[in-house]
Amino acid sequence: MKLQRIRGVLMCSAIAMAPLLATAHHSVQGQFDVRKNVATEGTLTRVELINPHSYLHFNVKNAAGKEEEWSFETAAPLALKRAGISVRDSLKTGRSYKFTYSPARKPNEKIGLLHSIVLEDGKFVAVSAGSN
């Protein structure tokens, strides 16, 4: 009887939290213009391995040649590993990388959805959170 009560409480809690979890995950197409694909280069400053999406932060030169900090959303840590990216071995802060991304829909936001990156050894790796 006690076990049934605990199951009932857990089930009610899960049902009550479902709307919160559903709104926590955003629409990639709503935030980024996935019809655009921009190629650039930047210096990696920080890596955040977070589920359901990871974030890579780069210093990227703008049209005037001034560096700006940009944040790029990408796939989950396990998906990056499956794609062949080991953060410890493949991505090093302070180093420059070429990559492609879809820009934010809102003008002047310095964020993007990362599509691919070229590693130091020349390996091209397709990575995207768009299918997650």
Phi, psi and omega in degrees: 000316180296321179297320178296322179294317179297316178300318180297317179296316179297319180295316178297321178296317180297317179295320181293328182273346184306314179298326178294317180293323180294323181279344181291329181268124184269166176274123179299316181293333179285330183266327185239148176273089186289353176280343179259141178228112184253134175255134179205185179220146179200167179263124181291126181249332184199147177235129176240110178266100185228141173270141008270355179226145175263165180227133175246131182249131183230150164268120183237137178281133177277184182300331180275357180089004180270138180284138176231145177274127179240150176241133181238124177280141179215191185291168178296157181308316180294322178294323176297317179297317178296329179284350178105015179254114172257114184302321181294322185258329188262324184246121181237128177296149181089354181253154183266140180225148171265142181203165176238151182203164170259131183283166176294151176289326180282129180298148176071003173279132183263060178224159178201166176259111184289133179253319182207160178214145176256119182283169183301329180279004179091357181289127177272126181234123176275122179222132179204142175270358185298333181265356181277000000 
